[in-house]
Amino acid sequence: MPDNDLQIENRIYRLRISRYRRFLFLLLGAGVLAVLLTGYFLIWNRVPSTIMMKAGVDQKLQLYVPVSGELYKEAVETGGTIGKQKKSEVQGRKSLQIDLTKTVTLKAKQVDSYRMDLKLFGVVPFKNVNVEVIPDVMLKPAGIPIGIYVETNGLLVLDTTEVPAKDGLTYAPGENLLKPGDYILEWNQKKVATIQSLNREIQGTKDKKVTVLIRRNGEKIKIAMRPVLSSDGTYKIGTWVREDTQGIGTLTYVTKTGEFGTLGHGITDVDTGTLLNLHGGELFQTQIVDIMKGEKGNPGELQGYINMIAKNTIGKIKKNTEQGVFGEMKEERVSAYSGKAYEVGRKQEIEAGKAYLYANLEGRARMYEIEIEDIKINARDNKSMEIRVTDKRLLKLTGGIVQGMSGSPIIQKDKIVGAVTHVFVDDPTRGYGIFIEEMLAQ
């Protein structure tokens, strides 16, 4: 073989070896990176983004992760093992050194908010954790079906449509001016709280262009609209609106002073999905007349009768949030919830496994066995736990979780840890729950 051919073959061989080595190094690097990222995210998921503490109560953090940092606010006291327990001035505020490789015991004197800035191995910026201090309260789980009636703060816009006009043409006076989820507050500088009052003002202004005050995403905006004389001889703005709503849910808890929480999720409009901005509302005693069992693809329902008279009023609604509906019981109703009060179970204490759903579906409240299948410790929404109904009695009665059971308290190890919020449409035996501490933080 000629020398030049041998040299070419050697070069090709060395080139192949070089490429193969580079490939192996890349493969090794990718493997190391994958391991590091997996470890990083495992640690990330182990450290909650929000930690709830009860005022005046020792809170133990037993995370045992290679993370340390500083906790801001001088109202925080320390006890137990918290690393160096060193105070320093950071951004003009006192702080405490926190070492999460060990057991950390904290105690907050009062309801407040704090911040924990953490670093991986004490060097790499890692995570900012909110520490929220909630009242140290004992909760009485209710589990009773209740009727909910709410008044919206303004008229909720569902959609806009065309109006067949007297002149034979069609117009859409609300199009590009109003959006689903808007609230109409005033028409021509006059408040409109009902559909009837809005229609009265529209007929009064006829086809005159007027100023309309609306609220969109929390901001008040003025727009100009001109009604159209429709083919039936009335003036219209081509807009579908809704004023009030009502439904059935389950009361979650009552405190000894009469505050209540229910649903575990907010009241939203069924057409737009918008969280309703409430002007007021009430809870009513309700009577369940039938239970439609849940089936795959067809969630069941508690069917009840709400007689909205004064003597059936349970309490006043004050707040509607993504984490539930809250308010105050009527004073004479508080004594009706004289059963056992439970300690609040924090999300760090919840374990996968057996728990109980507390509900009144058979004339009295009772415990039904469920399984907590997944705990999303960093979730701050109303789907922070996945649960499955295992109780044969409840499965026979409802098929699992049905509409109207939202708010049913979840009990584990003699603590109230959450509330039922949603059902899986394709499997009514399973659903979601919310951490009770998220409801209390509202």
PyMOL commands that set and color helices and strands:
alter all, ss='L'
color gray80, all
select helices_A, chain A and resi 3-46+195-205+310-312+331-334+347-349+392-398+436-440
alter helices_A, ss='H'
color red, helices_A
select strands_A, chain A and resi 50-54+59-61+67-72+76-79+87-90+93-99+104-108+113-120+124-134+138-141+145-160+163-164+170-171+183-187+190-191+210-216+219-225+228-229+235-236+239-254+259-262+278-292+301-306+313-321+324-329+342-344+353-360+365-375+385-389+409-412+415-424+427-435
alter strands_A, ss='S'
color yellow, strands_A
deselect
rebuild
show_as cartoon
